[in-house]
Amino acid sequence: MKKSILLIALIVLLLILGCNSKSKKTTSTEQELPQNPIIQKIAELKASGYEIVDYHAHLKGGLTMEELLKHSKKTGIDYGVAFNAGVGFPITNDSTLLANYNQYKDYPVLMAMQAEGREWVNMFSKENISTFDYVFTDAMTWTDTKGRRMRLWMPEEVFVDDKDDFMDQLVGKIVGVIENEPIDLYVNATFLPDILQAEYDALWTKDRMDKVINASVTNNIAIEINARYKIPSATFIKRAKAAGVKFSMGTNNTGKELGTLDYAIEMIDECGLEPADFFKPVKKEVQRK
């Protein structure tokens, strides 16, 4: 009888130890899968009143709207989806512009027009441009004083005879775009071609930064903090904030990977950006046929 009781007690003890072991393994597994820190940071910022929006996303590289919305739900990032319009792009007239708008207008995203080159202002009607929730452009496509049309992201199409002259021309183009083109955002701000990127801090002098910043303030144009290129610098952002510039966040993805706006999120803390420092468009309820 005693042997039976001892045997039963031993079995019970082994069962208890086994349960505790499984419990510890489960806890260990849970600890090995912590929440993504940047996603957690996004949630904290949103709880503090920030609107975390990627205003510069593209349906490129096979990325579908459904996949973008799934990513949005996972990360907590809201999206503005941009369509490239201008010379050399699929959208070159009012018909193709509205066709793209109508294809996606019913999705829960902001609709953006990314204007390309300097010719775009004469390619589309003001009415159809205003259909979009916001419009943005950059000065990555321009023609220099020698008549050479450059696309700064393509090394073979960049001409730098003199660095300072190039920078002065670039800043002049940026200011001209901000002052004269009907946009809400200026994106890819302070971008430099490959040949000059190593000298970014030296070439973007305070005087050059201030010319862009002053034009943005005067014309009420927001400046993008770009997560892909990690620009503008913190120095630029701090000067711009002090002057009253509004900011947006953007990825400018070329493929399916949207990322999590890491650089822009980092700049919020480093530059002391508040919710009121960010651009906020009003989603339009325009119906086109």
N, C-alpha and C positions, 0 to 999 in steps of 0.2 A: 504493500500500500504506500509506504514511504517513498519507494522507488518511483512509483507512478506519479506521486505528487511532485517529486523532484524533476521528473521528466517533463511534466506539463509546465512547471515553472520555467524550465530551461527553454522550452519552445516559445513561451510567451515573451521571455527576455530577448530571444533572438528576433522575434517579430517586431518588438519595440525598437531594437537597435537598427533593424532594416528600414523601418519607417523613418527614423531620424536621419539615416544615411541618405535616403531618397530626398528628404526635405532639404538637407544641406546641398545636395546636387542641384536641386531646382533653384535654390537661392543663389548658388554659384553661377548658374547659367544666366539668371536674370541680371546679375552684376556684370557679366561679360557683355551684355547688350544694353549699354546705357543709351539714353536719348541723344540724338545728334545735337551737339552743343549749339551750333548755329541755328537750328530749328527751335531749340529751347529759347535762344536769345531773341529770335523773331517773335515768339509767343509773348515773352516778357515785354518787348517793345510795344507790341499791339495792346497789351493790357495797360500800358502806360500812356496810351493815346496816339501812338505813331501809326500811320497808315503805311504798311510795307507793300509797295507796289513796284513791280518791274515794268516800267513804261516803254521798254525797248526790247521786246521779244519778237521773234520771227518764227513763222511756220516753215522752217528750212530743214534740209537734211532728212526729209521724210517725217518730220514731227507733225503730228495731227493735232487738231484742236482738242480732241478728247484726251490725248496724252498730256497736253499742256494743262488741262483742267485737273487731271489726276495728280500731276505734279504740284499744282496749286493747293489742292486739298491736303497733300502730304506735308508740304512745307509751311503753309500758312501765308504764302506770297500771293497777292492778287496780281492780275496781269493786264497790260495794255498790249495788244497785238498790232504790230506795224507792218505796212505793206509798202515796199519800195516803188517809187514812182518817178520816172524821169528818163532821160536819154540813156539807152543801153539796158533798160529794165523792161520786164513784161508789161508794166502799166505805163502807157505813153499818151493816153488821151482820156477824155471824160468817160467814154464808153467802158473801157477796161477798168478805170478807177471805180466806177459804180458797180461793175460786175463783181469785183472783189469785195466791196463793201456789202453788197446784198447777200453774198455767199455766207458771210460770217456775222452779220449784224445781230442775229437773234441769240448768240452765245453770251454767257455772263462775263464778258470781258469788255474793256475799253477798246475802241477802234481808233487806230492811229494811222496817219499818213506820213511816211518818211519821204521827204522831198529830196531828190538826188540832183546834184549838179546845180548850176546857176540858171539853167534854161527853164526849169520847172515852172516858174511863175507865169510863163507865157504858154504853157502846155495844157493847163486845166482852168476851168471856170472858177470864179470866186465862190459861186453857189455850191459847187460840188466839193470844193476844198473844205468849205464850212460844214459839210455833212459829218466829217469825222470829229471825234471827241477832242482831239488835239492834233497838231501838226508839228513835226520837228525836222531839222536838217543839221548839217555840219558843213565845214569848209574843207572837207577832204578832197573835193573835186573843184579845181579852179584853174584859171589860165594866167600865167605869169606875164611880166612886162615884155617878154620876148615872144609872146603868142603861143607858148607851149602849154597845152591842156594837161594837167596832172591829176592823177588819182593817187593820193599819198600812201595808200595801203599797198600799192603795187610798185615795188622797188624800180622796176624797169621804166616806169612812167614818172619818176621823180628827178627833177633837175635842180641841183644845188651848186651854183657857181660860186656863191659867197654866202656863208652861213647867216651873217647878220642881215644881209639884204633879203635872203629867203625868209627869215623870221619876220622882218618888218613887213614884207609883202603878205605873209600868212596872217599876221595880226590885223593888217588892214582889210584883208578879205573877211576875216571873222567879224570884225566890227561892221563891215558893210552888210554882211548877211543879217546880223542882229538888227541893224537899223532899218533895212529896206525890204526884207522878205517877211511875208505874213505867217510867222511861226509862233509857237507857244514855248517850245524848248529848243535849246541849242545842245546837241549831243556830241559824244566823242571829243569833249572839250579838251583843249591843249594837246591833242594828238600830234605826234611828230613821226615822220617816216623813219624807217629802220636806220638809215644812215646817220640820223641825228639823235636817236633815242638815248644814247649813252650820255649825251650832254644836256639832257632835259632841264636839270636844275640851273645850269649856267645860262642856257638860251632863253628860258622863261624868266626873264628879269622882272623885278617889281613893276617897272614902268610898263612892260608888255602885259603883265597880268592885269594891271589896273585899267588899261585901255579896254580890255575885254569885259572886266567887271563893271566899269562905269557904263559901258554901252548896254549891258544886261539890265542894270538898275534903271537907267533912263527909259528903256523900252519895255520894261516889265517882262523880260524873257528869262525863264528859269534855265539853270545850267545842270547838266546831267553829271552824276557821279557814276562813272562807268566801271562795272565789276570785271569786265573782260580785260581791258587795258590798264586798269588800276590808275585811272586819271579822273580829275585833276589831282595834283599833289595835295597833301594836307596843308601845305603853306598857302596854296591858291584858295582852298576851301575856307580856311580861316579868314583870309583877307576878304573873300567874297561875302562870307557871313557877316562880318563887321560892317560891310557896305550895304547890307540889306538884300542880297541876292537870295532868290528861292532856288531850291535844289530838287532834282528828281533822281531816282535810282534806275539803272538800266543794265542789261546784260549784253545786248547786241550779239546774240548767238548766231553762229553760222551753221550749226548742226542741231542734232536732237538734244544735246546736253544744255539744260537751262541754268544749272547751278543754283546757288542760294544767296546771291548778292553779297558774298562775303566781304569784299572790299568796301562796299557802300555801308554795310552794317558796322564795319570797323571804324569808318570815318565818323559815324554818329557819335561814338564815345570820344575818339581822339580830337575831334573838332568842336565838341560841345553842341551838336546840332539838336534843336528842339522840334517837336511836331509842327510848330508854326513856321519853321524854316523850309518846309517842303511844299512843292507844287501840288495843286489839287484841282484837276479839271472837273467839269460837270458833264456827266454822261448825257449825250444828246438823245432825244427820242424822235429823231427824224426818220421817216419811213420813205424809202425810195422804191421805185418799181423798175 
